[in-house]
Amino acid sequence: KVFELANKLGRSSKEILQAAEYLEILVKTKSSILSNEEVKRLLNTLEKEDCFSFLKNISLIPTNYLVDNIIF
């Protein structure tokens, strides 16, 4: 779910929802479920600071996250 990913990344659900919208991932609420592929896409994009110039105060996420095993 969006809120679970947000909690594990130390980000708000709103940030994850905005990133998902940017990537055209169809989620509507913080309770929406994300597939493993969607999580991978979000993590990959969140690592790229220039992709989120429309958001304020976004920092880079370290690249040592495992997605398939859900260890962040």
DSSP file with accessible surface (Angstrom, degrees, kcal/mol):
  #  RESIDUE AA STRUCTURE BP1 BP2  ACC     N-H-->O    O-->H-N    N-H-->O    O-->H-N    TCO  KAPPA ALPHA  PHI   PSI    X-CA   Y-CA   Z-CA
    1    1 A K     >        0   0   96      0, 0.0     4,-2.0     0, 0.0     3,-0.2   0.000 360.0 360.0 360.0 155.0    0.0    0.0    0.0
    2    2 A V  H  >  +     0   0    0     30,-2.1     4,-2.6    27,-0.3    29,-0.2   0.914 360.0  50.4 -57.6 -46.8    1.1    3.6   -0.6
    3    3 A F  H  > S+     0   0   63     27,-2.5     4,-2.4     1,-0.2    -1,-0.2   0.849 108.0  53.5 -66.4 -30.9    1.1    4.5    3.1
    4    4 A E  H  > S+     0   0   93     26,-0.3     4,-2.2    -3,-0.2    -1,-0.2   0.925 110.6  46.2 -68.3 -42.4    3.3    1.5    3.9
    5    5 A L  H  X S+     0   0    8     -4,-2.0     4,-2.0     2,-0.2    -2,-0.2   0.934 112.2  51.8 -63.8 -43.7    5.9    2.4    1.3
    6    6 A A  H  X>S+     0   0    0     -4,-2.6     5,-2.8     1,-0.2     4,-0.8   0.925 110.1  48.4 -58.7 -45.7    5.8    6.0    2.5
    7    7 A N  H ><5S+     0   0  117     -4,-2.4     3,-0.7     1,-0.2    -1,-0.2   0.912 111.3  49.6 -61.6 -43.9    6.4    4.9    6.1
    8    8 A K  H 3<5S+     0   0  105     -4,-2.2    -1,-0.2     1,-0.2    -2,-0.2   0.814 115.8  43.4 -66.9 -28.5    9.3    2.7    5.1
    9    9 A L  H 3<5S-     0   0   20     -4,-2.0    -1,-0.2    -5,-0.2    -2,-0.2   0.481 110.8-119.1 -94.1  -4.5   10.9    5.5    3.1
   10   10 A G  T <<5S+     0   0   72     -4,-0.8     2,-0.3    -3,-0.7    -3,-0.2   0.842  75.1 119.3  70.1  32.2   10.3    8.2    5.7
   11   11 A R      < -     0   0   25     -5,-2.8    -1,-0.3    -6,-0.2     2,-0.2  -0.781  67.6 -97.8-122.7 168.7    8.1   10.1    3.3
   12   12 A S     >  -     0   0   54     -2,-0.3     4,-1.7     1,-0.1     3,-0.2  -0.528  26.2-121.9 -85.1 155.9    4.5   11.3    3.3
   13   13 A S  H  > S+     0   0   25      1,-0.2     4,-2.9     2,-0.2     5,-0.2   0.863 114.3  61.0 -60.8 -35.0    1.8    9.4    1.5
   14   14 A K  H  > S+     0   0  142      1,-0.2     4,-2.5     2,-0.2    -1,-0.2   0.907 102.4  50.4 -60.2 -41.9    1.2   12.6   -0.5
   15   15 A E  H  > S+     0   0   39      2,-0.2     4,-2.4     1,-0.2    -1,-0.2   0.915 112.1  47.0 -62.3 -42.5    4.8   12.5   -1.9
   16   16 A I  H  X S+     0   0    0     -4,-1.7     4,-2.8     2,-0.2    -2,-0.2   0.919 111.9  50.3 -67.1 -41.2    4.3    8.9   -3.0
   17   17 A L  H  X S+     0   0   44     -4,-2.9     4,-2.4     2,-0.2    -2,-0.2   0.905 111.3  48.9 -63.7 -38.8    0.9    9.7   -4.5
   18   18 A Q  H  X S+     0   0   58     -4,-2.5     4,-2.4     2,-0.2    -2,-0.2   0.914 112.1  48.4 -66.8 -41.4    2.5   12.7   -6.4
   19   19 A A  H  X S+     0   0    0     -4,-2.4     4,-2.0     2,-0.2    -2,-0.2   0.913 111.2  50.7 -64.2 -41.2    5.3   10.5   -7.6
   20   20 A A  H  <>S+     0   0    0     -4,-2.8     5,-3.1     2,-0.2     4,-0.3   0.916 109.7  50.3 -63.4 -41.5    2.9    7.8   -8.7
   21   21 A E  H ><5S+     0   0  149     -4,-2.4     3,-1.5     1,-0.2    -1,-0.2   0.926 108.2  53.0 -62.2 -42.8    0.9   10.4  -10.6
   22   22 A Y  H 3<5S+     0   0  118     -4,-2.4    -1,-0.2     1,-0.3    -2,-0.2   0.884 112.7  44.6 -58.2 -38.5    4.0   11.7  -12.3
   23   23 A L  T 3<5S-     0   0   26     -4,-2.0    -1,-0.3    -5,-0.1    -2,-0.2   0.386 115.5-117.7 -86.9   1.9    4.8    8.1  -13.4
   24   24 A E  T < 5 +     0   0  168     -3,-1.5     2,-0.5    -4,-0.3    -3,-0.2   0.846  58.9 156.7  60.1  36.8    1.2    7.5  -14.5
   25   25 A I      < -     0   0    8     -5,-3.1     2,-1.4    -6,-0.1    -1,-0.2  -0.835  46.8-123.5 -89.3 125.7    0.7    4.8  -11.9
   26   26 A L        +     0   0  166     -2,-0.5     2,-0.3    -3,-0.1    -5,-0.1  -0.576  57.2 135.3 -81.3  90.7   -3.0    4.6  -11.1
   27   27 A V        -     0   0   25     -2,-1.4     3,-0.1   -10,-0.1    -2,-0.0  -0.984  26.6-179.8-130.4 147.0   -3.4    5.0   -7.4
   28   28 A K        +     0   0  190     -2,-0.3     2,-0.3     1,-0.2    -1,-0.1   0.714  62.8  21.8-116.8 -34.4   -6.0    7.3   -5.7
   29   29 A T  S >  S-     0   0   76      1,-0.0     3,-1.8   -12,-0.0   -27,-0.3  -0.844  80.3-100.9-133.1 172.0   -5.5    7.0   -2.0
   30   30 A K  T 3  S+     0   0  121      1,-0.3   -27,-2.5    -2,-0.3   -26,-0.3   0.678 120.9  59.4 -68.7 -12.7   -2.9    6.2    0.6
   31   31 A S  T 3  S+     0   0   65    -29,-0.2    -1,-0.3   -30,-0.1     2,-0.0   0.474  78.6 119.7 -92.3  -1.4   -4.6    2.8    0.9
   32   32 A S    <   -     0   0   26     -3,-1.8   -30,-2.1   -31,-0.1     2,-0.3  -0.338  66.2-120.1 -65.2 144.6   -4.1    1.9   -2.7
   33   33 A I        -     0   0  130    -32,-0.2     2,-0.4   -31,-0.1    -1,-0.1  -0.693  21.8-153.8 -91.2 137.3   -2.1   -1.2   -3.4
   34   34 A L        -     0   0   17     -2,-0.3     2,-0.1    -7,-0.0    -7,-0.0  -0.898  11.8-132.3-108.5 139.0    1.2   -1.0   -5.4
   35   35 A S     >  -     0   0   55     -2,-0.4     4,-2.4     1,-0.1     5,-0.2  -0.368  30.6-105.7 -78.3 165.5    2.6   -3.9   -7.3
   36   36 A N  H  > S+     0   0   78      1,-0.2     4,-2.5     2,-0.2     5,-0.2   0.898 123.4  52.6 -58.2 -39.8    6.3   -4.9   -7.0
   37   37 A E  H  > S+     0   0  112      2,-0.2     4,-2.3     1,-0.2    -1,-0.2   0.901 108.6  49.5 -64.6 -40.6    7.0   -3.4  -10.4
   38   38 A E  H  > S+     0   0   48      2,-0.2     4,-2.6     1,-0.2    -2,-0.2   0.911 110.1  50.9 -65.5 -39.8    5.3   -0.1   -9.4
   39   39 A V  H  X S+     0   0   13     -4,-2.4     4,-2.9     2,-0.2     5,-0.2   0.934 109.8  50.5 -62.5 -43.9    7.4    0.0   -6.2
   40   40 A K  H  X S+     0   0   78     -4,-2.5     4,-2.6     1,-0.2    -2,-0.2   0.927 111.1  48.4 -59.3 -44.4   10.5   -0.5   -8.3
   41   41 A R  H  X S+     0   0   92     -4,-2.3     4,-2.3     2,-0.2    -1,-0.2   0.909 112.5  48.4 -63.5 -42.0    9.5    2.3  -10.6
   42   42 A L  H  X S+     0   0    0     -4,-2.6     4,-3.0     2,-0.2    -2,-0.2   0.936 112.7  47.2 -64.3 -45.9    8.8    4.6   -7.7
   43   43 A L  H  X S+     0   0    8     -4,-2.9     4,-1.3     2,-0.2    -2,-0.2   0.923 112.4  50.2 -62.0 -43.3   12.1    3.9   -6.0
   44   44 A N  H  < S+     0   0   76     -4,-2.6     4,-0.4    -5,-0.2     3,-0.2   0.921 114.8  43.7 -61.2 -42.2   14.1    4.3   -9.2
   45   45 A T  H >< S+     0   0   13     -4,-2.3     3,-1.4     1,-0.2     6,-0.3   0.889 107.8  57.4 -72.9 -38.9   12.4    7.7   -9.8
   46   46 A L  H 3< S+     0   0    2     -4,-3.0    15,-0.3     1,-0.3    -1,-0.2   0.779  99.9  61.0 -64.2 -23.6   12.7    8.9   -6.3
   47   47 A E  T 3< S+     0   0   54     -4,-1.3     2,-0.9    -3,-0.2    -1,-0.3   0.708  91.2  76.4 -72.6 -19.5   16.5    8.4   -6.6
   48   48 A K    X   -     0   0   99     -3,-1.4     3,-1.4    -4,-0.4     4,-0.4  -0.791  64.9-167.8-100.0 100.3   16.6   10.9   -9.4
   49   49 A E  G >  S+     0   0  116     -2,-0.9     3,-1.8     1,-0.3    -1,-0.2   0.859  83.1  60.7 -57.5 -37.2   16.3   14.3   -7.9
   50   50 A D  G >  S+     0   0  125      1,-0.3     3,-1.0     2,-0.2    -1,-0.3   0.757  93.7  65.1 -67.8 -21.0   15.7   16.1  -11.2
   51   51 A C  G <  S+     0   0   27     -3,-1.4    -1,-0.3    -6,-0.3     3,-0.2   0.656 104.6  46.4 -73.3 -15.2   12.5   14.0  -11.8
   52   52 A F  G X   +     0   0    4     -3,-1.8     3,-1.9    -4,-0.4    -1,-0.2  -0.074  65.0 126.3-120.0  35.7   10.9   15.7   -8.8
   53   53 A S  T <  S+     0   0  107     -3,-1.0    -1,-0.1     1,-0.3    -2,-0.1   0.748  71.7  64.8 -64.4 -17.7   11.8   19.4   -9.4
   54   54 A F  T 3  S+     0   0  104     -3,-0.2     2,-0.3    -4,-0.1    -1,-0.3   0.607  94.5  72.3 -80.3 -10.8    8.0   20.1   -9.0
   55   55 A L  S <  S-     0   0   22     -3,-1.9     3,-0.4     3,-0.0     2,-0.3  -0.784  82.5-125.2-102.0 151.4    8.1   18.9   -5.4
   56   56 A K  S    S+     0   0  180     -2,-0.3    -2,-0.1     1,-0.2    -3,-0.0  -0.704  80.2   3.9 -95.0 145.3    9.7   20.9   -2.6
   57   57 A N  S    S+     0   0  164     -2,-0.3     2,-0.5     1,-0.2    -1,-0.2   0.838  77.9 159.8  57.1  43.1   12.4   19.6   -0.2
   58   58 A I        -     0   0   19     -3,-0.4     2,-0.3    -6,-0.2    -1,-0.2  -0.821  19.7-164.7 -95.3 128.9   13.0   16.2   -1.8
   59   59 A S        -     0   0   81     -2,-0.5     2,-0.1     1,-0.1     0, 0.0  -0.731  29.1 -91.6-106.8 163.4   16.2   14.5   -1.0
   60   60 A L        -     0   0   98     -2,-0.3   -13,-0.2     1,-0.1    -1,-0.1  -0.417  34.7-133.1 -72.5 147.9   17.8   11.5   -2.7
   61   61 A I        -     0   0   13    -15,-0.3    -1,-0.1   -18,-0.2   -52,-0.0  -0.845  27.7-107.6 -99.8 133.9   17.1    8.0   -1.4
   62   62 A P        -     0   0   75      0, 0.0     3,-0.2     0, 0.0    -1,-0.1  -0.254  23.2-130.3 -56.0 151.5   20.0    5.7   -0.9
   63   63 A T  S    S+     0   0  109      1,-0.2     2,-0.1   -16,-0.1   -16,-0.0   0.300  83.0  96.8 -91.4  11.1   20.2    2.9   -3.5
   64   64 A N        +     0   0  127      2,-0.1     2,-0.4     8,-0.0    -1,-0.2  -0.052  53.2 123.0 -95.0  38.2   20.6    0.0   -1.1
   65   65 A Y        -     0   0   55     -3,-0.2     2,-0.5    -2,-0.1     7,-0.2  -0.789  51.5-146.9 -97.9 140.1   16.9   -1.0   -0.9
   66   66 A L  B   > -A   71   0A  90      5,-2.5     5,-1.1    -2,-0.4    -2,-0.1  -0.908  14.6-177.2-102.0 129.8   15.6   -4.4   -1.8
   67   67 A V  T > 5S+     0   0   21     -2,-0.5     3,-1.6     3,-0.2    -1,-0.2   0.909  75.5  51.1 -93.9 -50.1   12.2   -4.4   -3.4
   68   68 A D  T 3 5S+     0   0   98      1,-0.3    -1,-0.1     2,-0.1   -32,-0.0   0.851 117.4  41.5 -61.7 -32.8   11.3   -8.1   -3.9
   69   69 A N  T 3 5S-     0   0  117      2,-0.1    -1,-0.3     0, 0.0    -2,-0.1   0.386 108.8-127.8 -92.4   2.3   12.1   -8.9   -0.3
   70   70 A I  T < 5 +     0   0   69     -3,-1.6     2,-0.6     1,-0.2    -3,-0.2   0.856  59.0 143.5  53.7  41.7   10.4   -5.7    0.8
   71   71 A I  B   <  A   66   0A 102     -5,-1.1    -5,-2.5     0, 0.0    -1,-0.2  -0.950 360.0 360.0-107.6 119.0   13.5   -4.6    2.9
   72   72 A F              0   0   56     -2,-0.6    -7,-0.1    -7,-0.2    -5,-0.0  -0.803 360.0 360.0-113.7 360.0   13.9   -0.8    2.7
